[in-house]
Amino acid sequence: MKRLGVVILAGLGVACTDRTAASISLAPPPLITSRSEVGLSAMALGSSGKELPDVPLSLSVAPDSVAVITQSHGLRCLTSGPAKVTAQSGSVTRSAPFRCELVERISVPDKIELVIPNAPLVPKVVPYDEHGKPLYDLPLRFTIDQPSIVAVKGHSLEPLQVGRATLRVAIGDVQASAPVIVSRKVRTEPLELRDGARFNLTLGQGKYEVQIRVRAGSKPDGVTAQWIGGGADCEDHAEAQEFETRCTIADTGSLVIVNPTTFGLGATVEGFAVVYQVP
């Protein structure tokens, strides 16, 4: 009987030990970017390393001006900054650092222009905190509503085909969006036009934008542009050294680029015309 009593007491001793925390597992999210409550992984562990779900923990945050413990034992950030959370059970404590980076808004370009066959582009996207301070190296999430037109690769955009899409950037509860326009570079034509000379640029069906850049030494001479047999929304242009012109061609049309004559005394202009297919 005495021997049995010893066994029973030993068993009770183990039971008591298993209800007392020997250590604490504590793993707050290392980075919190929202004011919404986030879960906090905190658990008392017995001497064998087994979780003790019935053993309560006392939780606190320092400084409490940065974040607080919620009623459901989660974390809620109040402002941006570093902090640490501490869990305690009896004489056993465990602390772990985390950081609040509260994103107030995300700045994105008014529009993003991509050109095929150019390399993927990383658009300028910057999140800001409530004080207007830019925040870097945050896990921004990029998505595109037309993946057949633009491919998202991390934080870069790869143009796939001519068209329009919308980029959405999100982190936590904050989102922003920007229109994406994809065009295709069709051809580049060198220009060298003497006084009164002209160049005919013939194009097939499609919507085009032509960028023209010329120079005439130190003189202000430029070129004019006129669409012939184009179709809708064709923009002729008066004499200038740098300009863009657009046209939607239903079948076949031409852009006539002219160096206006100055009675044979005008300068020769040199430059180029770059043709883009646009959405």
C-alpha positions as CSV (number, residue, x, y, z in Angstrom):
1,M,0.0,0.0,0.0
2,K,2.8,2.4,0.8
3,R,4.3,1.8,-2.6
4,L,1.0,2.5,-4.3
5,G,0.7,5.8,-2.5
6,V,4.1,6.9,-3.7
7,V,3.1,6.1,-7.3
8,I,-0.1,8.1,-6.9
9,L,1.7,11.1,-5.5
10,A,4.3,11.0,-8.3
11,G,1.4,11.0,-10.8
12,L,-0.1,14.0,-9.1
13,G,3.2,15.7,-9.2
14,V,3.4,15.2,-13.0
15,A,-0.1,16.5,-13.4
16,C,0.7,19.7,-11.5
17,T,3.9,20.1,-13.5
18,D,2.0,19.8,-16.8
19,R,-0.3,22.7,-15.7
20,T,2.6,25.0,-15.0
21,A,4.4,26.9,-17.8
22,A,8.0,25.9,-18.2
23,S,8.4,28.2,-21.3
24,I,6.3,30.3,-23.6
25,S,5.9,30.2,-27.4
26,L,5.4,33.8,-28.7
27,A,5.4,34.8,-32.4
28,P,3.9,38.2,-33.2
29,P,3.7,39.2,-36.9
30,P,7.1,40.9,-37.6
31,L,5.5,43.7,-39.6
32,I,1.9,45.1,-39.2
33,T,0.7,47.6,-41.9
34,S,-2.9,48.0,-40.9
35,R,-4.9,49.4,-37.9
36,S,-7.0,46.3,-38.0
37,E,-6.5,43.6,-35.3
38,V,-4.1,40.9,-36.2
39,G,-3.7,37.5,-34.5
40,L,-1.0,36.8,-32.0
41,S,0.5,33.4,-31.5
42,A,1.2,32.9,-27.8
43,M,1.1,29.7,-25.9
44,A,2.3,28.3,-22.6
45,L,4.5,25.2,-22.9
46,G,5.1,22.4,-20.3
47,S,8.4,21.0,-19.4
48,S,8.0,18.4,-22.2
49,G,7.5,21.2,-24.7
50,K,3.8,20.3,-25.0
51,E,1.3,23.1,-25.4
52,L,-0.8,24.0,-22.3
53,P,-3.9,25.6,-23.8
54,D,-5.6,25.9,-20.3
55,V,-2.8,27.9,-18.8
56,P,-3.6,31.7,-19.1
57,L,-1.0,34.2,-20.2
58,S,-0.7,37.8,-19.3
59,L,0.1,39.9,-22.4
60,S,1.4,43.4,-22.7
61,V,3.0,45.8,-25.3
62,A,5.7,48.4,-24.8
63,P,5.5,51.1,-25.7
64,D,1.7,51.0,-25.4
65,S,1.5,54.2,-27.5
66,V,2.5,52.2,-30.6
67,A,0.2,49.1,-30.1
68,V,-2.2,47.5,-27.7
69,I,-3.5,44.0,-26.8
70,T,-7.1,43.6,-27.9
71,Q,-9.9,41.8,-25.8
72,S,-9.5,38.8,-28.0
73,H,-5.7,38.7,-27.3
74,G,-4.6,40.0,-30.7
75,L,-2.5,43.1,-31.6
76,R,-3.8,46.4,-32.9
77,C,-1.3,49.1,-34.0
78,L,-2.0,52.7,-33.1
79,T,0.8,54.4,-34.9
80,S,4.0,53.5,-36.8
81,G,7.1,52.5,-34.9
82,P,8.9,49.5,-33.2
83,A,7.5,47.7,-30.2
84,K,7.7,44.5,-28.3
85,V,5.0,42.2,-26.9
86,T,5.6,40.3,-23.6
87,A,3.8,37.2,-22.4
88,Q,4.0,36.1,-18.8
89,S,2.8,33.0,-16.8
90,G,3.9,33.1,-13.2
91,S,7.7,33.7,-13.2
92,V,8.1,32.7,-16.8
93,T,8.2,35.5,-19.4
94,R,8.9,35.8,-23.1
95,S,9.3,38.9,-25.2
96,A,9.3,39.3,-29.0
97,P,9.8,42.5,-31.2
98,F,7.5,43.6,-34.0
99,R,7.0,46.8,-36.0
100,C,4.0,48.8,-37.0
101,E,4.2,50.5,-40.4
102,L,0.7,52.0,-40.9
103,V,0.1,52.7,-44.5
104,E,-2.2,55.7,-44.9
105,R,-2.1,55.9,-48.7
106,I,-0.3,54.5,-51.8
107,S,1.0,56.8,-54.4
108,V,0.7,55.5,-58.0
109,P,1.3,57.1,-61.4
110,D,-1.6,58.9,-63.1
111,K,-1.1,56.4,-65.9
112,I,1.5,53.8,-66.8
113,E,2.6,53.5,-70.4
114,L,4.2,50.3,-71.6
115,V,5.7,49.6,-75.0
116,I,6.2,46.3,-76.8
117,P,8.9,45.0,-77.2
118,N,10.5,47.0,-74.3
119,A,11.6,45.2,-71.2
120,P,9.3,44.9,-68.2
121,L,8.8,48.2,-66.3
122,V,8.8,48.7,-62.5
123,P,6.3,51.6,-61.9
124,K,6.9,54.1,-59.2
125,V,4.7,53.0,-56.4
126,V,5.3,54.5,-52.9
127,P,3.3,53.8,-49.7
128,Y,3.1,56.6,-47.1
129,D,2.3,56.6,-43.4
130,E,-0.1,58.9,-41.5
131,H,2.7,61.5,-41.2
132,G,3.4,61.6,-45.0
133,K,6.6,59.6,-44.6
134,P,7.4,57.2,-47.4
135,L,7.7,53.6,-46.4
136,Y,10.0,51.2,-48.3
137,D,10.5,47.5,-48.5
138,L,6.9,46.7,-47.7
139,P,5.1,43.6,-49.2
140,L,3.0,45.4,-51.7
141,R,0.6,43.2,-53.7
142,F,0.3,43.9,-57.4
143,T,-2.7,42.6,-59.5
144,I,-3.9,43.4,-63.0
145,D,-7.4,43.1,-64.3
146,Q,-6.3,42.1,-67.9
147,P,-3.6,39.5,-67.6
148,S,-3.7,38.8,-71.3
149,I,-2.5,42.4,-71.9
150,V,-0.1,42.9,-69.0
151,A,1.7,40.3,-66.9
152,V,2.7,41.0,-63.3
153,K,6.0,39.7,-62.3
154,G,6.6,40.7,-58.7
155,H,6.6,44.5,-58.8
156,S,7.3,44.7,-62.6
157,L,4.8,44.9,-65.5
158,E,5.5,43.1,-68.8
159,P,3.5,44.2,-71.8
160,L,2.0,41.3,-73.8
161,Q,-0.4,42.9,-76.3
162,V,-1.8,46.3,-77.3
163,G,-4.6,47.3,-75.0
164,R,-5.7,48.8,-71.7
165,A,-5.7,47.4,-68.2
166,T,-5.9,48.5,-64.6
167,L,-3.1,47.9,-62.1
168,R,-4.2,47.5,-58.5
169,V,-1.8,47.8,-55.6
170,A,-2.7,46.8,-52.1
171,I,-1.2,46.4,-48.7
172,G,-3.3,45.6,-45.6
173,D,-6.6,47.6,-45.9
174,V,-5.1,50.3,-48.3
175,Q,-5.5,50.1,-52.1
176,A,-4.7,52.2,-55.1
177,S,-5.1,51.7,-58.8
178,A,-3.7,53.2,-62.0
179,P,-4.6,52.8,-65.7
180,V,-2.1,50.9,-67.9
181,I,-1.8,51.6,-71.6
182,V,0.1,49.2,-73.8
183,S,1.3,50.2,-77.3
184,R,3.5,48.5,-79.9
185,K,6.5,50.1,-81.6
186,V,5.9,49.4,-85.3
187,R,8.7,51.1,-87.0
188,T,11.2,54.0,-87.0
189,E,11.8,56.1,-90.1
190,P,14.8,58.4,-90.4
191,L,14.0,61.8,-91.9
192,E,16.2,64.0,-94.0
193,L,14.1,66.6,-95.9
194,R,15.4,69.5,-97.9
195,D,13.4,72.7,-98.3
196,G,10.1,71.7,-99.8
197,A,10.6,67.9,-99.7
198,R,8.1,65.5,-98.3
199,F,8.0,61.9,-97.0
200,N,5.0,59.6,-97.3
201,L,4.5,57.1,-94.4
202,T,2.0,54.5,-95.5
203,L,0.2,52.4,-92.8
204,G,-2.4,49.6,-92.9
205,Q,-5.6,49.2,-90.8
206,G,-5.1,50.1,-87.1
207,K,-4.9,53.0,-84.6
208,Y,-1.6,54.8,-84.6
209,E,0.4,57.4,-82.9
210,V,3.4,58.9,-84.7
211,Q,6.1,60.8,-82.8
212,I,8.1,63.2,-84.9
213,R,11.4,64.9,-83.9
214,V,13.5,66.9,-86.3
215,R,16.2,69.6,-86.1
216,A,17.5,72.2,-88.6
217,G,20.8,73.2,-87.2
218,S,20.4,76.5,-85.3
219,K,17.2,77.4,-87.3
220,P,13.6,77.0,-86.1
221,D,12.5,75.2,-89.3
222,G,10.3,72.1,-88.7
223,V,7.9,69.9,-90.6
224,T,4.1,69.6,-91.0
225,A,2.1,66.4,-90.9
226,Q,-1.2,65.6,-92.8
227,W,-3.1,62.4,-92.8
228,I,-4.5,61.3,-96.2
229,G,-7.2,58.5,-96.6
230,G,-6.8,57.8,-92.9
231,G,-10.2,57.6,-91.3
232,A,-11.4,58.7,-87.9
233,D,-9.8,61.0,-85.3
234,C,-6.9,62.0,-87.5
235,E,-4.8,64.9,-86.2
236,D,-2.9,67.0,-88.7
237,H,-0.2,69.2,-87.3
238,A,1.2,72.6,-88.2
239,E,5.0,73.2,-88.6
240,A,7.0,72.2,-85.6
241,Q,10.2,70.4,-84.7
242,E,8.7,68.0,-82.1
243,F,5.1,66.7,-81.9
244,E,2.8,63.7,-81.9
245,T,-0.1,62.9,-84.2
246,R,-2.7,60.2,-84.1
247,C,-5.1,58.5,-86.6
248,T,-7.4,55.5,-86.8
249,I,-7.0,54.0,-90.2
250,A,-9.9,51.9,-91.5
251,D,-8.1,50.3,-94.5
252,T,-4.9,52.0,-95.7
253,G,-3.7,55.6,-95.2
254,S,-0.7,57.8,-95.3
255,L,0.9,60.4,-93.2
256,V,2.6,63.0,-95.3
257,I,5.5,64.8,-93.6
258,V,6.6,68.0,-95.3
259,N,9.4,70.5,-94.9
260,P,7.6,73.6,-96.0
261,T,9.4,75.5,-98.7
262,T,10.9,78.9,-98.2
263,F,11.4,79.7,-101.8
264,G,14.3,77.2,-101.9
265,L,16.1,79.0,-99.1
266,G,14.9,76.9,-96.1
267,A,17.2,74.6,-94.1
268,T,17.3,70.8,-94.4
269,V,15.7,69.1,-91.5
270,E,17.0,65.9,-90.0
271,G,15.4,63.6,-87.5
272,F,13.0,60.6,-87.3
273,A,9.4,59.4,-87.1
274,V,8.5,56.6,-84.7
275,V,5.2,54.8,-85.3
276,Y,3.3,53.1,-82.5
277,Q,0.2,51.0,-82.6
278,V,-2.0,52.2,-79.8
279,P,-5.2,50.9,-78.2
